[in-house]
């Protein structure tokens, strides 16, 4: 069995909080991670922590070094870089130089094998003219060689359960969840169809994890689960526990609020960010 924690969108090094769904406390990251260590890691059974992207708010060598120090935990930490992690054209060089421990094989696209599970970290691209760089584009895509590398890696382990970690969500937030008139954070059809097409082509891919929208969502499409996570530094500081066996995938959303030493504020008018029960937890058996 593989059992790991999934968090996303911590935005370390932010000078003034920009996009957020609930009140954000990136300055409390050490206390929040201490809660994870006490509540989850020290109790045993956690193999690693996977960060879904936007670990930092902007890519600067000193901020990346600080993130590497903050995320020095008792278990390995892996990163699927998000758009805010890539705010310079030399961002990838900075990450691989200052925080190589977040990446297997010194590559931003890599795999982590744990028991009968393989997690593929495949960061989506943003700017049409440069890979692993983000300035303002919000049209996610994959470079052609990324898809080929992923399919080759999946084919190497035909008897394993496979998961993908991608920063941009595959589905938007439905009106049924948000209570609003339309889809929030709608996803380009081409991007969604690329990912869902890969899952249909490779039925041993059973789950896709993402961040970016700072909202807990969960969609069961066919024989796979697509889940996005709220920001770990926004009240109530939520994370996911992911368990994978040969015959099942279970995702559960938990929060660290009760174990903190400060009193955060909360915006009840945006409670949909936390999701309904079906947006927070699911089990898939196969």
Backbone torsions as a table, in degrees:
resi	resn	phi	psi	omega
1	UNK	NA	142.8	170.7
2	UNK	-108.3	138.0	178.8
3	UNK	-140.7	119.9	-176.7
4	UNK	-143.6	164.8	177.7
5	UNK	-100.0	142.4	176.2
6	UNK	-123.1	121.6	173.5
7	UNK	-128.1	167.0	-179.1
8	UNK	-158.2	160.2	169.6
9	UNK	56.4	61.0	178.1
10	UNK	-88.9	-22.6	171.9
11	UNK	51.0	48.4	178.7
12	UNK	-65.6	146.6	178.7
13	UNK	83.5	7.3	-179.6
14	UNK	-67.7	137.2	177.7
15	UNK	-90.4	-38.8	175.3
16	UNK	-141.4	120.2	-174.7
17	UNK	-58.5	126.6	177.7
18	UNK	-98.1	-114.8	-178.5
19	UNK	-61.0	129.3	175.1
20	UNK	-157.2	156.6	179.6
21	UNK	-104.6	-33.8	176.1
22	UNK	-131.6	165.3	178.0
23	UNK	-51.1	132.4	-172.4
24	UNK	-108.7	140.7	-178.3
25	UNK	-132.9	61.7	-179.3
26	UNK	-62.7	-23.1	178.4
27	UNK	-70.8	-12.1	179.6
28	UNK	-97.9	17.3	-172.8
29	UNK	-59.4	-38.8	-179.0
30	UNK	-63.6	-42.5	178.7
31	UNK	-65.9	-39.1	178.7
32	UNK	-64.3	-43.6	178.7
33	UNK	-68.7	-33.8	175.2
34	UNK	-59.9	-37.9	177.2
35	UNK	-62.9	-43.2	177.8
36	UNK	-60.8	-41.6	-179.9
37	UNK	-62.8	-46.6	-178.3
38	UNK	-68.1	-46.7	-170.8
39	UNK	-81.0	-26.1	-174.2
40	UNK	-123.9	-55.1	-169.0
41	UNK	-72.0	-45.3	-177.7
42	UNK	-69.0	-18.4	177.1
43	UNK	-79.7	-8.9	174.5
44	UNK	90.6	161.1	174.4
45	UNK	90.3	-1.3	176.9
46	UNK	-97.4	121.6	-177.3
47	UNK	-83.7	-35.8	-179.6
48	UNK	-168.4	171.8	173.9
49	UNK	-115.8	131.5	177.0
50	UNK	-110.7	124.6	177.8
51	UNK	-99.5	126.4	-173.4
52	UNK	-83.5	6.0	174.3
53	UNK	117.7	164.5	-169.9
54	UNK	56.8	47.3	173.1
55	UNK	-62.2	-39.4	177.5
56	UNK	-116.7	163.1	179.8
57	UNK	-85.3	-27.3	173.8
58	UNK	-152.9	151.4	-175.1
59	UNK	-90.0	108.7	172.4
60	UNK	-136.9	144.2	-176.0
61	UNK	-52.0	-43.4	-177.7
62	UNK	-68.9	-34.4	178.5
63	UNK	-70.2	-40.6	178.1
64	UNK	-65.3	-41.8	177.0
65	UNK	-61.5	-41.8	178.3
66	UNK	-62.1	-39.9	178.1
67	UNK	-63.8	-41.2	178.8
68	UNK	-61.4	-34.9	178.9
69	UNK	-73.6	-44.0	-178.5
70	UNK	-61.5	-38.6	-176.5
71	UNK	-92.8	28.3	172.3
72	UNK	-83.1	93.3	-172.5
73	UNK	-112.8	170.1	179.1
74	UNK	-69.3	-10.1	177.3
75	UNK	-123.4	159.4	176.9
76	UNK	-59.7	148.2	176.4
77	UNK	-121.4	128.9	179.3
78	UNK	-118.8	149.2	-175.9
79	UNK	-125.3	132.6	169.0
80	UNK	-105.1	101.2	-168.4
81	UNK	-60.4	138.4	177.0
82	UNK	-105.9	-176.7	-176.0
83	UNK	-63.0	-40.9	-179.4
84	UNK	-70.1	-18.3	175.2
85	UNK	-76.8	-7.5	-168.8
86	UNK	-127.6	42.1	-172.9
87	UNK	-85.7	5.1	173.8
88	UNK	-129.2	152.5	179.2
89	UNK	-67.5	-22.5	176.8
90	UNK	-100.5	20.9	-175.6
91	UNK	-58.8	-43.0	-177.2
92	UNK	-62.6	-41.0	177.0
93	UNK	-60.0	-39.7	-179.9
94	UNK	-64.3	-46.3	-179.8
95	UNK	-62.1	-45.1	-176.7
96	UNK	-71.5	-23.3	177.3
97	UNK	-84.7	-44.3	-171.9
98	UNK	-93.5	-21.8	-177.1
99	UNK	-144.3	54.5	-175.9
100	UNK	-64.8	-20.7	-178.0
101	UNK	-66.5	-15.0	178.9
102	UNK	-78.7	-7.9	-171.4
103	UNK	-130.8	131.8	173.0
104	UNK	-76.4	133.4	174.5
105	UNK	68.5	20.1	178.8
106	UNK	52.2	45.0	178.5
107	UNK	-139.3	142.0	178.3
108	UNK	-72.0	-19.5	174.6
109	UNK	-110.5	118.7	-173.1
110	UNK	-158.2	176.0	179.8
111	UNK	-127.2	150.2	174.6
112	UNK	-122.8	119.7	177.6
113	UNK	-102.7	134.0	179.2
114	UNK	-142.2	106.2	-176.7
115	UNK	63.1	-128.4	179.8
116	UNK	-92.2	17.4	-178.3
117	UNK	-119.8	139.0	172.7
118	UNK	-123.5	124.0	177.6
119	UNK	-103.8	123.5	-178.5
120	UNK	-102.9	118.1	176.4
121	UNK	-92.4	113.8	-174.3
122	UNK	-131.4	85.0	-177.5
123	UNK	-65.1	130.6	176.4
124	UNK	-76.8	157.8	-179.2
125	UNK	-93.3	169.0	-175.8
126	UNK	-129.1	-63.4	-176.3
127	UNK	-82.9	136.5	-176.0
128	UNK	-67.5	-25.2	-173.2
129	UNK	-100.6	1.1	-177.0
130	UNK	-156.7	133.0	177.2
131	UNK	-83.8	149.3	177.9
132	UNK	52.0	49.5	177.5
133	UNK	-151.3	140.1	177.2
134	UNK	-136.8	127.5	173.9
135	UNK	-113.8	-58.6	178.1
136	UNK	-151.0	-10.8	-176.1
137	UNK	-62.5	140.2	177.9
138	UNK	-125.2	33.8	177.3
139	UNK	-115.5	92.1	-175.1
140	UNK	-68.9	148.6	176.5
141	UNK	-159.0	170.4	174.4
142	UNK	-116.3	141.4	170.8
143	UNK	-68.2	149.5	-174.6
144	UNK	-57.5	-40.1	-177.7
145	UNK	-69.8	-23.3	177.7
146	UNK	-64.1	-42.9	-179.6
147	UNK	-64.4	-43.8	179.1
148	UNK	-61.7	-43.0	179.1
149	UNK	-64.6	-40.5	179.1
150	UNK	-63.4	-47.5	-177.9
151	UNK	-63.3	-37.4	177.4
152	UNK	-65.0	-40.2	-179.2
153	UNK	-67.8	-39.0	177.3
154	UNK	-64.1	-41.1	-177.3
155	UNK	-67.2	-22.7	179.3
156	UNK	-67.6	-22.5	-176.2
157	UNK	-130.2	70.7	-174.4
158	UNK	-67.0	-19.6	-177.3
159	UNK	-97.0	3.9	-179.0
160	UNK	-97.9	160.9	169.0
161	UNK	-88.4	133.9	-175.4
162	UNK	-116.6	141.2	173.0
163	UNK	-125.5	152.9	174.7
164	UNK	-114.8	144.7	172.1
165	UNK	-120.2	116.8	-173.8
166	UNK	-134.9	137.2	-174.9
167	UNK	-70.1	-47.8	-177.6
168	UNK	-76.8	134.0	178.2
169	UNK	-62.2	162.4	179.2
170	UNK	-95.5	-26.7	178.3
171	UNK	-127.4	147.1	173.8
172	UNK	-76.9	179.0	179.1
173	UNK	-85.9	120.4	-172.9
174	UNK	-72.1	153.6	174.0
175	UNK	-60.2	-31.1	178.4
176	UNK	-62.2	-33.2	178.4
177	UNK	-83.0	-45.6	-172.3
178	UNK	-82.5	-25.9	-173.3
179	UNK	77.0	6.0	-179.9
180	UNK	-95.4	173.0	-171.1
181	UNK	-71.7	-34.6	-176.1
182	UNK	-132.6	-174.2	179.8
183	UNK	-72.8	131.6	175.9
184	UNK	-91.7	135.3	-179.0
185	UNK	56.2	54.4	177.9
186	UNK	-59.6	146.4	-175.7
187	UNK	-107.6	135.2	177.8
188	UNK	-55.6	136.1	-178.0
189	UNK	-56.0	-41.9	-176.0
190	UNK	-62.2	-40.0	-179.9
191	UNK	-67.9	-47.3	179.7
192	UNK	-59.9	-43.9	-177.6
193	UNK	-67.9	-30.6	175.2
194	UNK	-61.1	-47.5	-176.0
195	UNK	-72.9	-47.0	-179.9
196	UNK	-65.3	-31.3	175.7
197	UNK	-65.9	-38.8	176.2
198	UNK	-63.2	-40.8	-179.2
199	UNK	-66.4	-39.7	177.4
200	UNK	-66.5	-37.8	-179.3
201	UNK	-70.1	-32.5	-178.4
202	UNK	-122.0	85.0	-173.0
203	UNK	-66.3	-9.1	173.9
204	UNK	-83.1	-0.7	166.8
205	UNK	-82.2	112.3	-171.8
206	UNK	-108.5	-9.6	-177.8
207	UNK	-157.7	150.4	176.1
208	UNK	-132.2	124.4	-179.7
209	UNK	-108.7	142.1	-179.1
210	UNK	-150.2	173.9	176.6
211	UNK	-132.6	-129.6	168.3
212	UNK	77.2	-47.8	-176.4
213	UNK	-87.8	-7.2	180.0
214	UNK	59.8	33.2	-177.9
215	UNK	-135.0	138.8	172.0
216	UNK	-78.7	114.9	173.2
217	UNK	-130.0	157.2	177.4
218	UNK	-152.7	121.5	-179.7
219	UNK	-123.9	127.9	171.6
220	UNK	-98.1	115.1	-178.1
221	UNK	-125.2	111.6	-174.7
222	UNK	64.4	-128.4	-178.7
223	UNK	-106.8	37.4	178.9
224	UNK	-142.9	157.0	176.8
225	UNK	-112.7	132.8	175.7
226	UNK	-115.4	116.6	-174.4
227	UNK	-129.7	134.4	170.5
228	UNK	-113.3	158.1	-176.2
229	UNK	-118.9	148.3	173.1
230	UNK	-74.3	165.1	-178.5
231	UNK	-66.7	131.7	-179.5
232	UNK	-67.4	-20.3	-178.9
233	UNK	-100.1	8.6	175.5
234	UNK	-106.9	140.2	178.8
235	UNK	-53.3	132.8	6.8
236	UNK	-98.5	32.3	170.4
237	UNK	61.8	67.2	-170.7
238	UNK	-99.5	153.2	179.8
239	UNK	-147.1	168.3	-179.8
240	UNK	-118.3	143.0	170.2
241	UNK	-104.8	121.7	-176.9
242	UNK	-113.7	125.9	178.6
243	UNK	-121.4	130.3	-178.7
244	UNK	-128.8	127.2	171.1
245	UNK	-119.9	-179.0	179.0
246	UNK	-59.8	-25.8	-172.2
247	UNK	-127.7	12.5	-178.5
248	UNK	-158.6	155.4	171.8
249	UNK	-131.8	126.6	178.9
250	UNK	-127.4	132.2	177.8
251	UNK	-125.7	126.8	179.5
252	UNK	-131.2	132.6	177.9
253	UNK	-96.0	129.3	178.1
254	UNK	-127.6	171.7	175.8
255	UNK	-137.3	159.2	-175.7
256	UNK	-102.8	6.4	-171.0
257	UNK	-58.7	-41.6	-173.0
258	UNK	-68.0	-17.5	-175.7
259	UNK	-101.1	6.6	-174.9
260	UNK	-88.0	160.6	-179.5
261	UNK	-104.7	13.8	175.3
262	UNK	-133.5	163.0	-175.3
263	UNK	-107.8	98.1	-179.2
264	UNK	-77.6	156.6	173.4
265	UNK	-88.8	168.6	-177.0
266	UNK	-148.2	144.9	179.1
267	UNK	-106.8	98.7	-176.1
268	UNK	-65.9	-20.4	179.7
269	UNK	-70.4	-12.9	177.5
270	UNK	-118.6	34.7	-179.8
271	UNK	-64.0	-18.8	179.2
272	UNK	-61.4	-19.4	178.2
273	UNK	-58.0	-37.1	-179.9
274	UNK	-73.9	-25.3	175.9
275	UNK	89.1	159.1	172.3
276	UNK	-76.2	169.2	178.5
277	UNK	-51.8	-39.9	-178.7
278	UNK	-73.6	-11.8	176.1
279	UNK	-92.3	-6.2	-172.5
280	UNK	-113.0	-21.4	-172.0
281	UNK	-151.5	139.4	176.8
282	UNK	-159.3	154.7	173.0
283	UNK	-133.0	132.7	178.9
284	UNK	-118.5	125.8	178.5
285	UNK	-111.7	141.3	-176.5
286	UNK	-148.7	NA	NA
